[in-house]
Amino acid sequence: MASVAVGLSAATLLGGCVVRAVVPAPPPPRVYVQPAPPPPPPPAAYVAPAVDVEVTANEAPPPLPDYEQPPCPEDGYMWAPGYWAWGGGGYYWVPGTWVQPPRVGVLWTPGYWGFVGGIYSFHVGYWGPHIGYYGGVNYGFGYVGVGFAGGRWVGNSFAYNRTVMNVNVTNVHNTYNETVINNVSVTKVSFNGGPGGITAVATAQERAAAAEPHVPPTAMQRQHVQEAARNPALSARANGGHPAIAATPRPGAFNAPGVVGAHGASTPPGAAQHAGQPGQFGQNGAHAPGQPGQPNGAHTPGQPGQPGQANNFVRTPGQPNGAAKTQGQPGQPAGTKPPPPKQAKAQRPKPEEKQGEHEK
């Protein structure tokens, strides 16, 4: 009996082992794990409009002309200096002008010519919160090659530095006086790099300004450039580097009063445009002798009909050219001889009068 009991216990143990070996534990449930998204691509580098090359040329631009700044027309206008542009196979002058900024708080960084890779490339100007790099070109009127000393924003108003900007306090009220110390050599060179070019490099502040959001030139500025390109008198070949329209009071106002010519310009600004147009005058109201609408040039008082004399007559605004009156001869057009005075008839004494009594 004992042996039978031992055998049954052994069989039971063996059977339990077989059961545990045949029935494995169920596997853990699979959990789907979404793969991590790929890393985002690096942001595209922002290219400021200042480094956009508008046009290239194989020859250096002429030196900057010397000219005066017209007065600021009213509060809110900002100065954009003139520069040489390329088109039609040659350089032409884009006059400096007063422009309205696209919004409050922005400043104008002028464009500039740079010599790289054997060619001259023009980098477009732009509006931004700070003045950027413009090749170290000394455009004058606060643009001395680095930064801008002609004014600053004070809240929502622009204040003008009267030391370097031509402002009339009657039209412009927000002004200040601040001495500008120019540490850049004053030259008329209009390009950076290359033979005879300016050797200035961008400062840390200018490089930081280049990375800021910018606004391209306004529609009025683009129209100003287009008008200059269509004006043959602004071609460097025609004016020898001394444009008669060097600066304007507003964009595109090439025939308006207040146009300024470069020093050494052969024709006063506005003279050719105003010739022969009634009621319009050139610079200071003077016209060159022999221009259309003015008979035989100017005449000196008391000598009508003699061409080529000095312009000493008085002109009334609004009169057609040639309708000026010489001094001392009111009512007579210039260039016409007054009719000969009528000779008085000798009076005979009346019969009842004796000779000589008529003179008493």
DAWO-V289309 format. One record per residue. N is the residue number from 1. PHI is phi as a letter, one per 20 degrees, with the letter a starting at -180 (none if undefined). OMEGA is omega in radians with two decimals (999 if undefined). Layout:
n | phi | omega
N | PHI | OMEGA
N | PHI | OMEGA
This chain:
n | phi | omega
1 | none | -3.14
2 | f | -3.13
3 | f | 3.11
4 | f | -3.14
5 | f | 3.12
6 | f | -3.13
7 | f | 3.12
8 | f | 3.11
9 | f | 3.13
10 | f | 3.14
11 | f | -3.14
12 | f | 3.13
13 | f | 3.13
14 | f | 3.13
15 | f | 3.10
16 | f | 3.12
17 | f | -3.13
18 | f | -3.13
19 | f | -3.12
20 | f | 3.14
21 | f | -3.06
22 | e | -3.08
23 | d | 3.14
24 | f | 3.09
25 | f | 3.14
26 | f | -3.14
27 | f | 3.09
28 | f | -3.12
29 | f | 3.11
30 | f | 3.10
31 | d | -3.13
32 | f | 3.10
33 | d | -3.14
34 | f | -3.13
35 | f | 3.13
36 | f | 3.13
37 | f | 3.11
38 | f | 3.14
39 | f | -3.13
40 | f | 3.12
41 | f | 3.13
42 | f | 3.14
43 | f | -3.14
44 | f | 3.14
45 | f | 3.13
46 | f | 3.13
47 | d | -3.12
48 | f | 3.11
49 | g | -3.09
50 | f | -3.11
51 | e | 3.06
52 | f | 3.14
53 | e | -3.11
54 | e | -3.07
55 | b | 3.09
56 | c | 3.13
57 | b | -3.14
58 | e | 3.14
59 | c | -3.10
60 | f | 3.07
61 | f | 3.13
62 | f | 3.05
63 | f | 3.11
64 | f | 3.09
65 | f | 3.13
66 | e | -3.10
67 | b | 3.10
68 | e | 3.12
69 | e | 3.05
70 | f | -3.11
71 | f | 3.10
72 | f | -3.05
73 | f | -3.12
74 | a | 3.14
75 | g | 3.06
76 | n | 3.12
77 | e | -3.14
78 | c | -3.03
79 | e | 3.00
80 | d | -3.05
81 | f | 3.09
82 | f | -3.13
83 | b | 3.07
84 | e | 3.07
85 | d | -3.11
86 | d | 3.09
87 | a | 3.14
88 | m | 3.11
89 | n | 3.13
90 | a | 3.13
91 | e | 3.00
92 | c | -3.05
93 | e | 2.99
94 | e | -3.02
95 | f | 2.98
96 | f | -3.08
97 | b | 3.03
98 | e | -3.08
99 | c | 3.05
100 | e | -3.14
101 | f | -3.13
102 | f | 3.10
103 | a | -3.12
104 | f | 3.01
105 | n | -3.11
106 | d | 3.11
107 | c | -3.10
108 | e | 2.99
109 | e | -3.07
110 | f | 2.98
111 | f | -3.12
112 | b | 3.05
113 | e | 3.09
114 | c | -3.13
115 | e | -3.13
116 | b | 3.08
117 | m | 3.09
118 | n | 3.12
119 | c | 3.09
120 | d | -3.10
121 | d | 3.11
122 | e | 3.13
123 | e | -2.99
124 | f | 3.05
125 | f | -3.07
126 | b | 3.03
127 | e | 3.13
128 | a | -3.12
129 | f | 3.12
130 | c | 3.11
131 | f | 3.13
132 | e | -3.08
133 | e | 3.05
134 | c | 2.97
135 | m | -3.08
136 | m | -3.12
137 | f | 3.12
138 | e | 3.13
139 | e | -3.12
140 | n | 3.09
141 | l | 3.11
142 | n | 3.09
143 | e | -3.02
144 | e | -3.13
145 | o | 3.08
146 | c | 3.10
147 | m | -3.11
148 | b | -3.09
149 | d | -3.07
150 | e | -3.13
151 | r | 3.14
152 | b | 3.09
153 | e | 3.04
154 | c | -3.02
155 | m | 3.13
156 | e | -3.12
157 | c | 3.11
158 | e | 3.12
159 | d | -3.05
160 | d | 3.07
161 | e | -3.06
162 | f | 3.12
163 | f | -3.08
164 | c | -3.11
165 | d | 3.14
166 | e | -3.13
167 | c | 3.08
168 | d | -3.06
169 | f | 3.07
170 | f | -3.12
171 | e | -3.09
172 | d | -3.00
173 | d | -3.07
174 | e | -3.06
175 | c | 3.03
176 | b | 3.12
177 | c | -3.14
178 | b | -3.13
179 | f | 3.14
180 | d | 3.08
181 | e | -3.08
182 | e | 3.11
183 | e | -3.14
184 | d | 3.13
185 | f | -3.09
186 | e | 3.08
187 | c | 3.08
188 | d | 3.11
189 | f | -3.00
190 | d | -3.12
191 | b | -3.12
192 | d | 3.10
193 | n | 3.10
194 | m | -3.13
195 | f | 3.12
196 | m | -3.10
197 | e | 3.11
198 | f | -3.06
199 | d | -3.10
200 | f | 3.06
201 | d | -3.09
202 | f | 3.07
203 | e | 3.11
204 | f | 3.12
205 | f | 3.14
206 | f | 3.09
207 | f | 3.09
208 | f | 3.12
209 | f | 3.14
210 | f | -3.13
211 | e | -3.13
212 | e | 3.04
213 | f | -3.08
214 | c | 3.08
215 | c | -3.13
216 | f | 3.11
217 | g | -3.11
218 | f | 3.12
219 | f | 3.11
220 | f | 3.09
221 | f | 3.11
222 | f | 3.09
223 | f | 3.11
224 | g | 3.13
225 | f | 3.14
226 | f | 3.09
227 | f | 3.13
228 | f | -3.13
229 | f | -3.12
230 | e | -3.10
231 | e | -3.08
232 | f | -3.13
233 | f | -3.14
234 | e | 3.08
235 | f | 3.14
236 | f | 3.11
237 | f | -3.09
238 | e | -3.04
239 | d | 3.11
240 | m | -3.13
241 | n | 3.14
242 | c | -3.07
243 | f | 3.11
244 | f | 3.06
245 | d | -3.08
246 | e | -3.12
247 | b | -3.12
248 | c | 3.13
249 | f | 3.12
250 | b | -3.14
251 | f | 3.08
252 | m | -3.10
253 | e | -3.06
254 | f | -3.12
255 | d | -3.06
256 | e | 3.00
257 | g | -3.11
258 | n | 3.06
259 | f | -3.07
260 | d | 3.08
261 | e | 3.09
262 | f | 3.05
263 | f | -3.12
264 | n | 3.11
265 | f | -3.06
266 | f | -3.10
267 | c | 3.09
268 | g | -3.12
269 | f | 3.09
270 | n | -3.08
271 | f | -3.12
272 | f | -3.10
273 | f | -3.03
274 | e | -3.06
275 | f | 3.06
276 | m | 3.13
277 | d | -3.07
278 | f | 3.03
279 | m | 3.14
280 | d | -3.06
281 | c | 3.07
282 | e | -3.12
283 | f | 3.14
284 | l | 3.08
285 | m | -3.08
286 | e | 3.09
287 | c | 3.10
288 | f | -3.14
289 | g | 3.07
290 | n | 3.11
291 | f | 3.13
292 | g | 3.10
293 | n | 3.12
294 | c | -3.01
295 | f | 2.97
296 | l | 3.10
297 | m | -3.09
298 | e | -3.12
299 | c | 3.07
300 | e | 3.14
301 | f | 3.10
302 | n | 3.13
303 | c | -3.10
304 | f | 3.03
305 | n | 3.14
306 | d | -3.10
307 | f | 2.98
308 | n | 3.10
309 | e | -3.11
310 | f | -3.11
311 | e | -3.10
312 | d | -3.11
313 | e | -3.11
314 | e | -3.12
315 | d | 3.11
316 | e | -3.13
317 | g | 3.11
318 | n | 3.10
319 | f | 3.03
320 | f | 3.10
321 | g | -3.13
322 | n | 3.14
323 | e | 3.13
324 | f | -3.12
325 | d | 3.13
326 | f | -3.14
327 | f | 3.11
328 | n | 3.14
329 | c | -3.10
330 | f | 3.05
331 | n | -3.14
332 | d | 3.05
333 | f | 3.10
334 | f | 3.06
335 | n | 3.12
336 | d | -3.13
337 | e | 3.10
338 | f | 3.12
339 | f | 3.14
340 | f | 3.13
341 | f | 3.12
342 | f | 3.13
343 | e | -3.14
344 | f | 3.11
345 | f | 3.11
346 | f | 3.14
347 | e | 3.07
348 | e | 3.12
349 | f | 3.10
350 | f | -3.10
351 | g | -3.10
352 | f | -3.13
353 | e | 3.07
354 | e | 3.13
355 | g | 3.10
356 | o | 3.13
357 | f | 3.14
358 | f | -3.11
359 | e | -3.12
360 | f | 999
